[in-house]
Amino acid sequence: AHQHDQTRRQWEVYGLMHAFAQHVTAESAGLGELPGAAAEAVRRGRARIVSTLAALTRYSNTTAGYGECESFARELYELLERQDLLERRTLRNSTLSA
């Protein structure tokens, strides 16, 4: 993606979207077991990731979108890191209190 290769950028973004969808699907049942505030925090984080993925997808489909893709990719990385920590902490706390 760093070589300004639009096709590769698109392929990578679609791969990320697919992996994230699989992750969400796999953990959907566990989300329903979380306390309301914790489940809502996880949902909000996931919504931010989906929004950023959508923006990244829009810009990956244009040849002029390289700079925006870089920016959205950095944002996505940060969001995924935060979401990972949130979900691990939330699920661990939920398991400990059960």
FENQUI-V998144 format. One record per residue. N is the residue number from 0. RES is the residue in one letter. SS is DSSP state (a for helix, b for strand, c for the rest). PHI is phi in whole degrees, -180 to 180 (* if undefined). NEAR is the number of other C-alpha atoms within 8 Angstrom. Layout:
# FENQUI-V998144
N;RES;SS;PHI;NEAR
N;RES;SS;PHI;NEAR
This chain:
# FENQUI-V998144
0;A;c;*;8
1;H;c;-75;4
2;Q;c;-93;4
3;H;c;59;7
4;D;c;-93;8
5;Q;a;-60;11
6;T;a;-63;6
7;R;a;-65;8
8;R;a;-57;11
9;Q;a;-61;11
10;W;a;-60;8
11;E;a;-65;9
12;V;a;-64;12
13;Y;a;-66;9
14;G;a;-63;8
15;L;a;-63;8
16;M;a;-61;9
17;H;a;-64;8
18;A;a;-63;8
19;F;a;-67;8
20;A;a;-61;8
21;Q;a;-63;8
22;H;a;-60;8
23;V;a;-62;8
24;T;a;-62;7
25;A;a;-65;7
26;E;a;-103;8
27;S;a;-61;8
28;A;a;-63;7
29;G;a;-67;7
30;L;a;-64;9
31;G;c;-66;7
32;E;c;-90;6
33;L;c;-79;11
34;P;c;-59;7
35;G;a;-50;6
36;A;a;-66;6
37;A;a;-67;9
38;A;a;-62;11
39;E;a;-66;8
40;A;a;-62;8
41;V;a;-65;12
42;R;a;-62;8
43;R;a;-63;8
44;G;a;-62;10
45;R;a;-65;9
46;A;a;-64;8
47;R;a;-64;9
48;I;a;-65;11
49;V;a;-61;8
50;S;a;-62;8
51;T;a;-68;11
52;L;a;-61;12
53;A;a;-63;8
54;A;a;-65;9
55;L;a;-62;13
56;T;a;-63;11
57;R;a;-58;8
58;Y;a;-76;12
59;S;a;-71;14
60;N;c;-87;9
61;T;c;-122;9
62;T;a;-75;7
63;A;a;-87;6
64;G;a;-87;10
65;Y;a;-58;11
66;G;a;-62;7
67;E;a;-66;9
68;C;a;-61;11
69;E;a;-60;8
70;S;a;-64;8
71;F;a;-67;12
72;A;a;-64;9
73;R;a;-64;8
74;E;a;-62;9
75;L;a;-62;11
76;Y;a;-58;8
77;E;a;-64;8
78;L;a;-63;11
79;L;a;-65;9
80;E;a;-62;8
81;R;a;-64;8
82;Q;a;-65;11
83;D;a;-60;8
84;L;a;-63;8
85;L;a;-60;9
86;E;a;-66;9
87;R;a;-62;8
88;R;a;-64;8
89;T;a;-64;10
90;L;a;-68;9
91;R;a;-65;8
92;N;a;-64;8
93;S;a;-66;10
94;T;a;-67;7
95;L;a;-67;6
96;S;a;-86;5
97;A;c;-81;4
